Amino acid sequence: MQNEGDWEAIRLLSTAARLVRREIDNRLRSVGLTQERVTVLRVLDADGPMKRAELARRLRVTAQTLGTSLVTMSRQGLVGEVPLAVNGSRRAVNISEHGRKMLGQAEDIEQAGFSAAIRPELRHELIGLIRELEARRAGASARG
């Protein structure tokens, strides 16, 4: 087996990210959630009711993929449909009160998870790396 000290940076970062994600996903599953469902709840909580097509666009998923998730989320009582203003014949997806409660639980799980235990120095370095990469990307976009 190769020594982690010899791994390239991308392999170190992706492995760490995958392990943290797996830890949080396992904890979320214990309350019937997934990271995907938490993301849907966050968007609806922040931006309010919206049409499925708009929600899918914001989440960068297909309407079909979102539709499958919404069926499950509706059965769980996390989301529901509400009429859009004016004539009420068009419907929008909305987070339910139960969905808000579960979103709070998910955020507690995430805060208590591995990522909360990251040393402040490492957190600072990761933020610096992200900003540096974003600046490089913005510079490359401006040149190209």
N, CA, C and O atoms as a MOPAC input file, in Angstrom:
PM7 MOZYME 1SCF
protein

 N      0.83500 1    -1.18400 1     0.00000 1
 C      0.00000 1     0.00000 1     0.00000 1
 C      0.87800 1     1.24500 1     0.00000 1
 O      1.88400 1     1.31000 1     0.70600 1
 N      0.49100 1     2.21400 1    -0.78700 1
 C      1.25400 1     3.44900 1    -0.90000 1
 C      1.10100 1     4.29300 1     0.36800 1
 O      0.00700 1     4.38200 1     0.92500 1
 N      2.16700 1     4.89900 1     0.81400 1
 C      2.16500 1     5.77000 1     1.98500 1
 C      1.44600 1     7.07200 1     1.64500 1
 O      1.74300 1     7.69900 1     0.62900 1
 N      0.48400 1     7.48500 1     2.50600 1
 C     -0.27300 1     8.70800 1     2.25700 1
 C      0.62800 1     9.92500 1     2.11000 1
 O      0.26200 1    10.89000 1     1.43900 1
 N      1.79300 1     9.88800 1     2.72500 1
 C      2.75000 1    10.99000 1     2.60900 1
 C      3.25200 1    11.18400 1     1.19500 1
 O      3.77400 1    12.24600 1     0.85400 1
 N      3.09500 1    10.16000 1     0.36700 1
 C      3.53100 1    10.24100 1    -1.02800 1
 C      2.39800 1    10.60000 1    -1.98800 1
 O      2.63000 1    10.77100 1    -3.18500 1
 N      1.18800 1    10.71300 1    -1.47500 1
 C      0.04400 1    11.00600 1    -2.33800 1
 C      0.11300 1    12.42600 1    -2.86200 1
 O      0.61900 1    13.32700 1    -2.19200 1
 N     -0.40300 1    12.61900 1    -4.07400 1
 C     -0.51100 1    13.96300 1    -4.64400 1
 C     -1.64100 1    14.70400 1    -3.92400 1
 O     -2.52100 1    14.07900 1    -3.33100 1
 N     -1.60900 1    16.03000 1    -3.98000 1
 C     -2.55200 1    16.87500 1    -3.23300 1
 C     -4.00300 1    16.53700 1    -3.55000 1
 O     -4.82900 1    16.46800 1    -2.64000 1
 N     -4.32700 1    16.32600 1    -4.81300 1
 C     -5.71700 1    16.07400 1    -5.20600 1
 C     -6.23000 1    14.79000 1    -4.56300 1
 O     -7.39000 1    14.71200 1    -4.16000 1
 N     -5.37200 1    13.79700 1    -4.46900 1
 C     -5.78800 1    12.53600 1    -3.85500 1
 C     -6.01300 1    12.70700 1    -2.35600 1
 O     -6.96300 1    12.14800 1    -1.80600 1
 N     -5.15500 1    13.46700 1    -1.69300 1
 C     -5.33300 1    13.73400 1    -0.27000 1
 C     -6.64300 1    14.47200 1    -0.01300 1
 O     -7.41300 1    14.09000 1     0.86800 1
 N     -6.89300 1    15.52800 1    -0.78200 1
 C     -8.09800 1    16.32900 1    -0.58800 1
 C     -9.36200 1    15.53800 1    -0.89200 1
 O    -10.33000 1    15.59400 1    -0.13400 1
 N     -9.35800 1    14.80100 1    -2.00200 1
 C    -10.57000 1    14.06900 1    -2.37500 1
 C    -10.84400 1    12.92900 1    -1.39200 1
 O    -12.00300 1    12.64300 1    -1.09300 1
 N     -9.81600 1    12.28800 1    -0.89500 1
 C    -10.01100 1    11.22600 1     0.08100 1
 C    -10.56200 1    11.78400 1     1.38600 1
 O    -11.49300 1    11.22100 1     1.96100 1
 N     -9.99200 1    12.88600 1     1.85100 1
 C    -10.48400 1    13.51700 1     3.08100 1
 C    -11.93600 1    13.94500 1     2.90700 1
 O    -12.76100 1    13.70900 1     3.78900 1
 N    -12.25500 1    14.57100 1     1.77700 1
 C    -13.62500 1    15.03100 1     1.52400 1
 C    -14.59500 1    13.85400 1     1.48500 1
 O    -15.68700 1    13.92800 1     2.04800 1
 N    -14.20300 1    12.77800 1     0.82800 1
 C    -15.06500 1    11.60100 1     0.72900 1
 C    -15.33300 1    10.99100 1     2.10900 1
 O    -16.45800 1    10.58900 1     2.40400 1
 N    -14.30200 1    10.92500 1     2.94900 1
 C    -14.47100 1    10.34600 1     4.28600 1
 C    -15.35600 1    11.22200 1     5.17400 1
 O    -16.17900 1    10.70200 1     5.92700 1
 N    -15.19700 1    12.52700 1     5.09400 1
 C    -16.04700 1    13.43800 1     5.86500 1
 C    -17.48600 1    13.32700 1     5.38300 1
 O    -18.41300 1    13.24500 1     6.18800 1
 N    -17.67000 1    13.32300 1     4.05700 1
 C    -19.01100 1    13.22200 1     3.47800 1
 C    -19.69700 1    11.92900 1     3.90600 1
 O    -20.87400 1    11.93200 1     4.26500 1
 N    -18.95200 1    10.82100 1     3.86500 1
 C    -19.51500 1     9.52700 1     4.25300 1
 C    -19.95700 1     9.54700 1     5.71400 1
 O    -21.01900 1     9.02500 1     6.05300 1
 N    -19.13900 1    10.15300 1     6.57500 1
 C    -19.47100 1    10.24300 1     8.00600 1
 C    -20.77000 1    11.02200 1     8.21000 1
 O    -21.64200 1    10.58700 1     8.96300 1
 N    -20.90000 1    12.15800 1     7.55200 1
 C    -22.09800 1    12.97700 1     7.71000 1
 C    -23.30300 1    12.28200 1     7.08000 1
 O    -24.38900 1    12.29200 1     7.65900 1
 N    -23.13100 1    11.68300 1     5.91000 1
 C    -24.23900 1    10.96800 1     5.26900 1
 C    -24.76700 1     9.85100 1     6.16200 1
 O    -25.97900 1     9.66100 1     6.26100 1
 N    -23.87600 1     9.11200 1     6.81100 1
 C    -24.31900 1     8.04500 1     7.71400 1
 C    -25.12600 1     8.60400 1     8.86900 1
 O    -26.12400 1     8.00800 1     9.27300 1
 N    -24.70800 1     9.73500 1     9.40300 1
 C    -25.45100 1    10.35800 1    10.50700 1
 C    -26.80300 1    10.87900 1    10.02600 1
 O    -27.80000 1    10.74400 1    10.73400 1
 N    -26.85100 1    11.47100 1     8.83600 1
 C    -28.11400 1    11.97300 1     8.29100 1
 C    -29.09700 1    10.83400 1     8.04800 1
 O    -30.29200 1    10.97900 1     8.30400 1
 N    -28.59900 1     9.70400 1     7.55600 1
 C    -29.47200 1     8.55600 1     7.30200 1
 C    -30.16900 1     8.09100 1     8.57100 1
 O    -31.27200 1     7.54600 1     8.51500 1
 N    -29.53200 1     8.30400 1     9.70400 1
 C    -30.13400 1     7.86700 1    10.96700 1
 C    -31.42700 1     8.61800 1    11.27700 1
 O    -32.23700 1     8.14300 1    12.07400 1
 N    -31.63300 1     9.77700 1    10.66300 1
 C    -32.88300 1    10.52900 1    10.85100 1
 C    -33.70100 1    10.58100 1     9.55700 1
 O    -34.61800 1    11.39300 1     9.43300 1
 N    -33.36700 1     9.71500 1     8.59300 1
 C    -34.14600 1     9.60200 1     7.36200 1
 C    -33.82700 1    10.65600 1     6.30900 1
 O    -34.63900 1    10.90600 1     5.41800 1
 N    -32.66900 1    11.26800 1     6.40200 1
 C    -32.29600 1    12.28600 1     5.42200 1
 C    -31.08200 1    11.86100 1     4.62300 1
 O    -30.37000 1    10.92500 1     4.98600 1
 N    -30.86500 1    12.56500 1     3.53300 1
 C    -29.64900 1    12.43800 1     2.73700 1
 C    -29.13900 1    13.84800 1     2.50100 1
 O    -29.86300 1    14.82100 1     2.71000 1
 N    -27.91100 1    13.95500 1     2.07200 1
 C    -27.35300 1    15.27800 1     1.77600 1
 C    -28.16800 1    15.95600 1     0.67800 1
 O    -28.37700 1    17.16900 1     0.71600 1
 N    -28.62500 1    15.18000 1    -0.29500 1
 C    -29.44800 1    15.72700 1    -1.38100 1
 C    -30.73300 1    16.34100 1    -0.83400 1
 O    -31.10700 1    17.44700 1    -1.22700 1
 N    -31.40500 1    15.64200 1     0.05900 1
 C    -32.65200 1    16.15600 1     0.63200 1
 C    -32.40000 1    17.38900 1     1.49100 1
 O    -33.20100 1    18.32400 1     1.48600 1
 N    -31.31000 1    17.39800 1     2.21400 1
 C    -30.96700 1    18.56200 1     3.02600 1
 C    -30.73700 1    19.77400 1     2.12300 1
 O    -31.14500 1    20.88500 1     2.46200 1
 N    -30.09300 1    19.56900 1     0.99100 1
 C    -29.84900 1    20.66900 1     0.05600 1
 C    -31.16600 1    21.22100 1    -0.47300 1
 O    -31.33300 1    22.43800 1    -0.56100 1
 N    -32.10100 1    20.34700 1    -0.82400 1
 C    -33.42200 1    20.79300 1    -1.28500 1
 C    -34.09800 1    21.61900 1    -0.19500 1
 O    -34.64000 1    22.69000 1    -0.46600 1
 N    -34.06300 1    21.12000 1     1.03000 1
 C    -34.69200 1    21.83700 1     2.14300 1
 C    -34.04900 1    23.19800 1     2.36200 1
 O    -34.74400 1    24.17700 1     2.63400 1
 N    -32.72400 1    23.26700 1     2.24600 1
 C    -32.02900 1    24.55200 1     2.42600 1
 C    -32.47000 1    25.57900 1     1.38700 1
 O    -32.72800 1    26.73500 1     1.72300 1
 N    -32.55500 1    25.16200 1     0.14200 1
 C    -32.96100 1    26.08700 1    -0.92300 1
 C    -34.38400 1    26.57200 1    -0.68700 1
 O    -34.65900 1    27.76700 1    -0.79100 1
 N    -35.28300 1    25.65900 1    -0.37300 1
 C    -36.67600 1    26.04900 1    -0.13700 1
 C    -36.81400 1    26.91900 1     1.11200 1
 O    -37.61400 1    27.85300 1     1.12800 1
 N    -36.05300 1    26.62400 1     2.14000 1
 C    -36.11700 1    27.42400 1     3.35900 1
 C    -35.60100 1    28.84500 1     3.10500 1
 O    -36.16500 1    29.81500 1     3.61100 1
 N    -34.54000 1    28.95700 1     2.32800 1
 C    -33.93300 1    30.26200 1     2.06500 1
 C    -34.72800 1    31.08900 1     1.05800 1
 O    -34.86800 1    32.30100 1     1.21700 1
 N    -35.24800 1    30.43000 1     0.02000 1
 C    -35.83300 1    31.17100 1    -1.10400 1
 C    -37.33800 1    31.04400 1    -1.22600 1
 O    -37.94100 1    31.69500 1    -2.07900 1
 N    -37.95700 1    30.22500 1    -0.39500 1
 C    -39.40400 1    30.09600 1    -0.42100 1
 C    -39.89300 1    29.16200 1    -1.51400 1
 O    -39.09500 1    28.55500 1    -2.22900 1
 N    -41.22400 1    29.05000 1    -1.63800 1
 C    -41.81400 1    28.13200 1    -2.61600 1
 C    -41.36900 1    28.46800 1    -4.03200 1
 O    -41.18900 1    29.63300 1    -4.38800 1
 N    -41.19700 1    27.42300 1    -4.82500 1
 C    -40.85100 1    27.64300 1    -6.23300 1
 C    -41.30500 1    26.45700 1    -7.07200 1
 O    -41.52700 1    25.35200 1    -6.57700 1
 N    -41.43200 1    26.73700 1    -8.36200 1
 C    -41.81600 1    25.67700 1    -9.29300 1
 C    -40.70800 1    24.62800 1    -9.34600 1
 O    -39.53200 1    24.92200 1    -9.13000 1
 N    -41.11700 1    23.40600 1    -9.63900 1
 C    -40.15500 1    22.30000 1    -9.71100 1
 C    -39.02900 1    22.58200 1   -10.69100 1
 O    -37.86900 1    22.28400 1   -10.40900 1
 N    -39.36600 1    23.15500 1   -11.84000 1
 C    -38.34500 1    23.41600 1   -12.85600 1
 C    -37.29000 1    24.39300 1   -12.32900 1
 O    -36.09800 1    24.21800 1   -12.58100 1
 N    -37.72800 1    25.41400 1   -11.60300 1
 C    -36.79200 1    26.38200 1   -11.04000 1
 C    -35.94000 1    25.73500 1    -9.95500 1
 O    -34.73700 1    25.98300 1    -9.88000 1
 N    -36.54700 1    24.91900 1    -9.12600 1
 C    -35.80800 1    24.22600 1    -8.07500 1
 C    -34.75100 1    23.30500 1    -8.69100 1
 O    -33.61000 1    23.27300 1    -8.23100 1
 N    -35.12500 1    22.56900 1    -9.71400 1
 C    -34.17300 1    21.67900 1   -10.39600 1
 C    -33.01500 1    22.48500 1   -10.98700 1
 O    -31.85900 1    22.07000 1   -10.90300 1
 N    -33.32700 1    23.62800 1   -11.58000 1
 C    -32.27600 1    24.47300 1   -12.16900 1
 C    -31.30800 1    24.93800 1   -11.08200 1
 O    -30.09300 1    24.88200 1   -11.26800 1
 N    -31.83200 1    25.38600 1    -9.97000 1
 C    -30.97300 1    25.87700 1    -8.88400 1
 C    -30.11300 1    24.77800 1    -8.28600 1
 O    -28.98200 1    25.02100 1    -7.86300 1
 N    -30.65400 1    23.57100 1    -8.25300 1
 C    -29.91200 1    22.43900 1    -7.69500 1
 C    -28.97300 1    21.79600 1    -8.71100 1
 O    -28.14500 1    20.95300 1    -8.36700 1
 N    -29.11800 1    22.21300 1    -9.97700 1
 C    -28.31900 1    21.65500 1   -11.08400 1
 C    -28.52700 1    20.14900 1   -11.23400 1
 O    -27.58300 1    19.37400 1   -11.38300 1
 N    -29.81600 1    19.76700 1   -11.18700 1
 C    -30.21000 1    18.37800 1   -11.42500 1
 C    -31.32700 1    18.37900 1   -12.45500 1
 O    -31.91400 1    19.42200 1   -12.74400 1
 N    -31.61800 1    17.20500 1   -13.00800 1
 C    -32.71700 1    17.11500 1   -13.95800 1
 C    -34.04800 1    17.14600 1   -13.21800 1
 O    -34.12600 1    16.80900 1   -12.03600 1
 N    -35.07800 1    17.55200 1   -13.92200 1
 C    -36.41400 1    17.57400 1   -13.33100 1
 C    -36.82500 1    16.16500 1   -12.90900 1
 O    -37.49100 1    15.99600 1   -11.88700 1
 N    -36.43600 1    15.15800 1   -13.68000 1
 C    -36.77300 1    13.77700 1   -13.34900 1
 C    -36.11300 1    13.34100 1   -12.04500 1
 O    -36.76100 1    12.72800 1   -11.19700 1
 N    -34.83900 1    13.64900 1   -11.88100 1
 C    -34.13200 1    13.30900 1   -10.64800 1
 C    -34.77800 1    14.00600 1    -9.46300 1
 O    -35.00300 1    13.39000 1    -8.42200 1
 N    -35.07400 1    15.28200 1    -9.62000 1
 C    -35.71000 1    16.03300 1    -8.54000 1
 C    -37.09100 1    15.46800 1    -8.23200 1
 O    -37.46800 1    15.34300 1    -7.06700 1
 N    -37.84200 1    15.12900 1    -9.26800 1
 C    -39.18700 1    14.59400 1    -9.07100 1
 C    -39.18800 1    13.34600 1    -8.21600 1
 O    -40.04200 1    13.18600 1    -7.34500 1
 N    -38.23500 1    12.45900 1    -8.45800 1
 C    -38.11200 1    11.23900 1    -7.66700 1
 C    -37.83600 1    11.58000 1    -6.20500 1
 O    -38.43100 1    10.99000 1    -5.30400 1
 N    -36.94400 1    12.52100 1    -5.97300 1
 C    -36.62700 1    12.93100 1    -4.60100 1
 C    -37.82500 1    13.57900 1    -3.93200 1
 O    -38.09500 1    13.32500 1    -2.75900 1
 N    -38.54100 1    14.41300 1    -4.66700 1
 C    -39.67600 1    15.12500 1    -4.08100 1
 C    -40.80700 1    14.17900 1    -3.67900 1
 O    -41.50100 1    14.42500 1    -2.69200 1
 N    -40.99300 1    13.10000 1    -4.43800 1
 C    -42.01600 1    12.11400 1    -4.07100 1
 C    -41.69300 1    11.53200 1    -2.69700 1
 O    -42.56000 1    11.44900 1    -1.82800 1
 N    -40.43100 1    11.13100 1    -2.51100 1
 C    -40.00800 1    10.57900 1    -1.22200 1
 C    -40.10800 1    11.62700 1    -0.12700 1
 O    -40.58300 1    11.33800 1     0.97200 1
 N    -39.66500 1    12.83600 1    -0.42100 1
 C    -39.69400 1    13.90200 1     0.57900 1
 C    -41.12500 1    14.26000 1     0.96900 1
 O    -41.39500 1    14.58900 1     2.12400 1
 N    -42.03000 1    14.19500 1     0.01100 1
 C    -43.43100 1    14.47200 1     0.29900 1
 C    -44.00800 1    13.39200 1     1.21500 1
 O    -44.73900 1    13.69700 1     2.15600 1
 N    -43.67500 1    12.12800 1     0.93400 1
 C    -44.12600 1    11.02300 1     1.78500 1
 C    -43.60500 1    11.17000 1     3.21700 1
 O    -44.27700 1    10.78500 1     4.17400 1
 N    -42.40500 1    11.72800 1     3.35100 1
 C    -41.80800 1    11.93900 1     4.67000 1
 C    -42.38600 1    13.18200 1     5.36100 1
 O    -42.11700 1    13.42200 1     6.53800 1
 N    -43.17600 1    13.96600 1     4.62500 1
 C    -43.74300 1    15.18100 1     5.19400 1
 C    -42.77700 1    16.35100 1     5.22900 1
 O    -42.99700 1    17.32000 1     5.95600 1
 N    -41.69700 1    16.26600 1     4.43800 1
 C    -40.68100 1    17.32400 1     4.42700 1
 C    -41.07100 1    18.49700 1     3.54200 1
 O    -40.71900 1    19.64300 1     3.82200 1
 N    -41.80500 1    18.20100 1     2.46700 1
 C    -42.22300 1    19.23100 1     1.51000 1
 C    -43.67900 1    19.00400 1     1.13600 1
 O    -44.24700 1    17.94000 1     1.38000 1
 N    -44.25400 1    20.01500 1     0.54900 1
 C    -45.61000 1    19.91800 1     0.03000 1
 C    -45.75100 1    20.86900 1    -1.13600 1
 O    -44.81900 1    21.59700 1    -1.47900 1
 N    -46.91200 1    20.85700 1    -1.73700 1
 C    -47.17600 1    21.77400 1    -2.84000 1
 C    -48.15900 1    22.83300 1    -2.37600 1
 O    -49.09000 1    22.56600 1    -1.61600 1
 N    -47.91900 1    24.04200 1    -2.85700 1
 C    -48.80100 1    25.17500 1    -2.54800 1
 C    -49.15200 1    25.85500 1    -3.86000 1
 O    -48.36800 1    25.80800 1    -4.80800 1
 N    -50.32300 1    26.49000 1    -3.93100 1
 C    -50.66700 1    27.20100 1    -5.16600 1
 C    -49.80800 1    28.45300 1    -5.31300 1
 O    -49.48300 1    29.12700 1    -4.33500 1
 N    -49.45100 1    28.74300 1    -6.55700 1
 C    -48.77900 1    30.00700 1    -6.84400 1
 C    -49.81000 1    31.11700 1    -6.80400 1
 O    -51.00700 1    30.85900 1    -6.92900 1
 N    -49.36800 1    32.32500 1    -6.63500 1
 C    -50.27400 1    33.47900 1    -6.54200 1
 C    -51.17100 1    33.59100 1    -7.78000 1
 O    -50.97500 1    32.87100 1    -8.75900 1
 N    -52.09600 1    34.44000 1    -7.73500 1
 C    -53.07500 1    34.78500 1    -8.75900 1
 C    -54.14600 1    33.70500 1    -8.85800 1
 O    -55.03500 1    33.65600 1    -8.00800 1
 N    -54.09200 1    32.82800 1    -9.88000 1
 C    -55.20900 1    31.90300 1   -10.08700 1
 C    -55.09500 1    30.59900 1    -9.30000 1
 O    -56.08800 1    29.88600 1    -9.15600 1
 N    -53.93900 1    30.27900 1    -8.80100 1
 C    -53.77400 1    29.08700 1    -7.98000 1
 C    -53.76100 1    27.77700 1    -8.74000 1
 O    -53.66700 1    26.71600 1    -8.12300 1
 N    -53.85300 1    27.81800 1   -10.07500 1
 C    -53.84900 1    26.56900 1   -10.83300 1
 C    -52.43600 1    26.00000 1   -10.96900 1
 O    -52.27300 1    24.79500 1   -11.15900 1
 N    -51.43400 1    26.83900 1   -10.87400 1
 C    -50.04600 1    26.37300 1   -10.92700 1
 C    -49.56800 1    26.12100 1    -9.50800 1
 O    -49.96500 1    26.81600 1    -8.57200 1
 N    -48.71400 1    25.12400 1    -9.36100 1
 C    -48.27200 1    24.70200 1    -8.02900 1
 C    -46.77600 1    24.95200 1    -7.85700 1
 O    -46.01300 1    24.97900 1    -8.82300 1
 N    -46.38600 1    25.13300 1    -6.60200 1
 C    -44.98000 1    25.30500 1    -6.25200 1
 C    -44.64100 1    24.36500 1    -5.10200 1
 O    -45.50900 1    24.00400 1    -4.30700 1
 N    -43.38900 1    23.97900 1    -5.02200 1
 C    -42.90700 1    23.13600 1    -3.93600 1
 C    -42.55800 1    24.04700 1    -2.76900 1
 O    -41.97900 1    25.11700 1    -2.95900 1
 N    -42.91200 1    23.62100 1    -1.56200 1
 C    -42.63600 1    24.40600 1    -0.37100 1
 C    -42.14700 1    23.49300 1     0.74700 1
 O    -42.56100 1    22.33700 1     0.83100 1
 N    -41.27700 1    24.00100 1     1.59500 1
 C    -40.83300 1    23.24500 1     2.76800 1
 C    -41.95200 1    23.26700 1     3.80500 1
 O    -42.61100 1    24.28800 1     3.99900 1
 N    -42.15700 1    22.13800 1     4.46500 1
 C    -43.17900 1    22.04900 1     5.50800 1
 C    -42.55600 1    22.41200 1     6.85900 1
 O    -41.34000 1    22.56900 1     6.97500 1
 N    -43.40100 1    22.54000 1     7.86100 1
 C    -42.88400 1    22.78500 1     9.21100 1
 C    -42.03000 1    21.60200 1     9.67100 1
 O    -40.99300 1    21.78100 1    10.30800 1
 N    -42.48300 1    20.39500 1     9.33800 1
 C    -41.68500 1    19.20800 1     9.66900 1
 C    -40.34600 1    19.26900 1     8.93200 1
 O    -39.31100 1    18.90700 1     9.49200 1
 N    -40.36500 1    19.72200 1     7.68500 1
 C    -39.13000 1    19.87000 1     6.91500 1
 C    -38.17000 1    20.85000 1     7.57300 1
 O    -36.96200 1    20.61300 1     7.61000 1
 N    -38.70400 1    21.94900 1     8.09200 1
 C    -37.85800 1    22.92800 1     8.79500 1
 C    -37.24200 1    22.31400 1    10.05400 1
 O    -36.07000 1    22.53400 1    10.35900 1
 N    -38.04400 1    21.55100 1    10.76500 1
 C    -37.55300 1    20.88300 1    11.97600 1
 C    -36.42700 1    19.90500 1    11.62200 1
 O    -35.39300 1    19.86300 1    12.28800 1
 N    -36.64600 1    19.12300 1    10.56500 1
 C    -35.64600 1    18.14600 1    10.15200 1
 C    -34.39100 1    18.83600 1     9.60900 1
 O    -33.28000 1    18.33800 1     9.79200 1
 N    -34.56400 1    19.97200 1     8.94600 1
 C    -33.41200 1    20.73900 1     8.47400 1
 C    -32.58400 1    21.19300 1     9.67200 1
 O    -31.35500 1    21.13800 1     9.63100 1
 N    -33.24100 1    21.63600 1    10.72600 1
 C    -32.52800 1    22.00700 1    11.94600 1
 C    -31.74900 1    20.83900 1    12.52200 1
 O    -30.60700 1    20.99900 1    12.95200 1
 N    -32.37200 1    19.65300 1    12.53200 1
 C    -31.67400 1    18.46000 1    13.02300 1
 C    -30.46700 1    18.13500 1    12.15000 1
 O    -29.40300 1    17.77100 1    12.65100 1
 N    -30.64600 1    18.27200 1    10.83600 1
 C    -29.54800 1    17.99300 1     9.90900 1
 C    -28.38700 1    18.96000 1    10.14900 1
 O    -27.22200 1    18.56200 1    10.12900 1
 N    -28.71200 1    20.21000 1    10.37100 1
 C    -27.65100 1    21.18700 1    10.62300 1
 C    -26.94100 1    20.88800 1    11.93100 1
 O    -25.72800 1    21.07200 1    12.03000 1
 N    -27.67800 1    20.42800 1    12.93900 1
 C    -27.05200 1    20.01900 1    14.19400 1
 C    -26.11700 1    18.83100 1    13.97000 1
 O    -25.01600 1    18.78600 1    14.51900 1
 N    -26.56100 1    17.87900 1    13.16500 1
 C    -25.74400 1    16.70400 1    12.84500 1
 C    -24.47000 1    17.13100 1    12.13500 1
 O    -23.38000 1    16.66200 1    12.46200 1
 N    -24.61100 1    18.02200 1    11.16500 1
 C    -23.43700 1    18.47600 1    10.41500 1
 C    -22.47400 1    19.23700 1    11.31500 1
 O    -21.26000 1    19.06800 1    11.20100 1
 N    -22.99500 1    20.06600 1    12.20000 1
 C    -22.13900 1    20.83400 1    13.10600 1
 C    -21.41200 1    19.93500 1    14.09200 1
 O    -20.26700 1    20.20100 1    14.45600 1
 N    -22.07800 1    18.87100 1    14.52200 1
 C    -21.46900 1    17.95000 1    15.47900 1
 C    -20.56000 1    16.93700 1    14.79300 1
 O    -19.84000 1    16.18800 1    15.45300 1
 N    -20.60000 1    16.92200 1    13.47000 1
 C    -19.83400 1    15.93800 1    12.71000 1
 C    -18.35600 1    16.24400 1    12.67500 1
 O    -17.87000 1    17.14900 1    13.35300 1
 N    -17.66700 1    15.48700 1    11.88800 1
 C    -16.21700 1    15.58300 1    11.77100 1
 C    -15.76100 1    16.98400 1    11.41300 1
 O    -14.74900 1    17.45800 1    11.92800 1
 N    -16.50000 1    17.65400 1    10.53300 1
 C    -16.05800 1    18.97100 1    10.06700 1
 C    -15.98300 1    19.97800 1    11.20500 1
 O    -15.20400 1    20.92800 1    11.13400 1
 N    -16.78300 1    19.78700 1    12.25900 1
 C    -16.73800 1    20.70200 1    13.39700 1
 C    -15.44400 1    20.52600 1    14.18400 1
 O    -15.01600 1    21.42800 1    14.90400 1
 N    -14.82800 1    19.35400 1    14.04000 1
 C    -13.61600 1    19.06100 1    14.79500 1
 C    -12.34000 1    19.46700 1    14.05400 1
 O    -11.24000 1    19.21100 1    14.54500 1
 N    -12.46300 1    20.07600 1    12.91700 1
 C    -11.27500 1    20.49600 1    12.17600 1
 C    -10.57500 1    21.60700 1    12.95200 1
 O    -11.19200 1    22.59000 1    13.36200 1
 N     -9.29600 1    21.42800 1    13.13700 1
 C     -8.50600 1    22.44200 1    13.83900 1
 C     -8.64100 1    23.79600 1    13.14200 1
 O     -8.70500 1    23.85000 1    11.91300 1
 N     -8.68400 1    24.87900 1    13.90100 1
 C     -8.80700 1    26.21200 1    13.28800 1
 C     -7.71300 1    26.48800 1    12.24100 1
 O     -7.97400 1    27.13500 1    11.22700 1
 N     -6.50100 1    25.99900 1    12.48800 1
 C     -5.40900 1    26.22600 1    11.53300 1
 C     -5.69200 1    25.52900 1    10.20700 1
 O     -5.45100 1    26.09200 1     9.13900 1
 N     -6.20600 1    24.29700 1    10.28100 1
 C     -6.52800 1    23.56100 1     9.06000 1
 C     -7.69000 1    24.21800 1     8.34200 1
 O     -7.66900 1    24.35200 1     7.11800 1
 N     -8.70300 1    24.62800 1     9.09000 1
 C     -9.84900 1    25.33500 1     8.49500 1
 C     -9.36900 1    26.58600 1     7.75700 1
 O     -9.80500 1    26.85800 1     6.63900 1
 N     -8.47100 1    27.34500 1     8.38800 1
 C     -7.92400 1    28.56300 1     7.77700 1
 C     -7.16900 1    28.22600 1     6.48100 1
 O     -7.31800 1    28.91300 1     5.47100 1
 N     -6.36500 1    27.16800 1     6.52400 1
 C     -5.62200 1    26.74800 1     5.32800 1
 C     -6.56600 1    26.31900 1     4.20700 1
 O     -6.34200 1    26.66200 1     3.04600 1
 N     -7.61300 1    25.57600 1     4.54100 1
 C     -8.57000 1    25.13400 1     3.52100 1
 C     -9.29100 1    26.32900 1     2.89500 1
 O     -9.47000 1    26.38100 1     1.67900 1
 N     -9.70100 1    27.27900 1     3.72100 1
 C    -10.35400 1    28.48200 1     3.19600 1
 C     -9.39300 1    29.23100 1     2.28400 1
 O     -9.78900 1    29.70400 1     1.21800 1
 N     -8.14300 1    29.34000 1     2.69300 1
 C     -7.13900 1    29.99400 1     1.84900 1
 C     -6.96100 1    29.28300 1     0.52000 1
 O     -6.85000 1    29.92700 1    -0.52300 1
 N     -6.93200 1    27.95800 1     0.55300 1
 C     -6.80000 1    27.17800 1    -0.67600 1
 C     -7.98900 1    27.41000 1    -1.59600 1
 O     -7.81800 1    27.61300 1    -2.79900 1
 N     -9.18800 1    27.38200 1    -1.03800 1
 C    -10.39300 1    27.60900 1    -1.84200 1
 C    -10.34900 1    28.98700 1    -2.49000 1
 O    -10.62700 1    29.12500 1    -3.68100 1
 N    -10.00500 1    29.99700 1    -1.71700 1
 C     -9.94600 1    31.36800 1    -2.26400 1
 C     -8.88100 1    31.50200 1    -3.33500 1
 O     -9.09000 1    32.17300 1    -4.34600 1
 N     -7.73800 1    30.86300 1    -3.11500 1
 C     -6.66400 1    30.90200 1    -4.11000 1
 C     -7.11300 1    30.24600 1    -5.41500 1
 O     -6.87400 1    30.78100 1    -6.49800 1
 N     -7.75600 1    29.09600 1    -5.31000 1
 C     -8.22500 1    28.40900 1    -6.51200 1
 C     -9.31100 1    29.20100 1    -7.22800 1
 O     -9.33700 1    29.24500 1    -8.45800 1
 N    -10.21500 1    29.83300 1    -6.46300 1
 C    -11.24300 1    30.67100 1    -7.07400 1
 C    -10.62600 1    31.86300 1    -7.78900 1
 O    -11.06800 1    32.23200 1    -8.87700 1
 N     -9.60600 1    32.46700 1    -7.18300 1
 C     -8.93600 1    33.61700 1    -7.81000 1
 C     -8.24400 1    33.19200 1    -9.09600 1
 O     -8.30200 1    33.90900 1   -10.09500 1
 N     -7.59100 1    32.03800 1    -9.08400 1
 C     -6.95500 1    31.52400 1   -10.31000 1
 C     -7.99200 1    31.29900 1   -11.39900 1
 O     -7.78000 1    31.64900 1   -12.56000 1
 N     -9.10300 1    30.71700 1   -11.01200 1
 C    -10.17200 1    30.43200 1   -11.97600 1
 C    -10.72600 1    31.73100 1   -12.55600 1
 O    -10.95000 1    31.83200 1   -13.76300 1
 N    -10.94400 1    32.71000 1   -11.70300 1
 C    -11.46200 1    34.00500 1   -12.17200 1
 C    -10.45100 1    34.66800 1   -13.10100 1
 O    -10.82900 1    35.26600 1   -14.10800 1
 N     -9.17100 1    34.56300 1   -12.76500 1
 C     -8.12300 1    35.13200 1   -13.61700 1
 C     -8.05700 1    34.44100 1   -14.96700 1
 O     -7.87000 1    35.09200 1   -15.99500 1
 N     -8.20900 1    33.13200 1   -14.96700 1
 C     -8.18100 1    32.37400 1   -16.22000 1
 C     -9.40600 1    32.71500 1   -17.07500 1
 O     -9.30300 1    32.80100 1   -18.29900 1
 N    -10.55200 1    32.90700 1   -16.44000 1
 C    -11.76100 1    33.26500 1   -17.17400 1
 C    -11.63800 1    34.64600 1   -17.78900 1
 O    -12.10000 1    34.87900 1   -18.90600 1
 N    -11.02000 1    35.55600 1   -17.06500 1
 C    -10.86900 1    36.92000 1   -17.57200 1
 C     -9.89700 1    36.95600 1   -18.75700 1
 O    -10.05700 1    37.76200 1   -19.67400 1
 N     -8.89900 1    36.08500 1   -18.73000 1
 C     -7.92800 1    36.04200 1   -19.84600 1
 C     -8.48300 1    35.31500 1   -21.05600 1
 O     -8.12400 1    35.62500 1   -22.19200 1
 N     -9.36200 1    34.34300 1   -20.81300 1
 C     -9.83000 1    33.48700 1   -21.90600 1
 C    -11.16600 1    33.84200 1   -22.30200 1
 O    -11.72500 1    33.22800 1   -23.21000 1

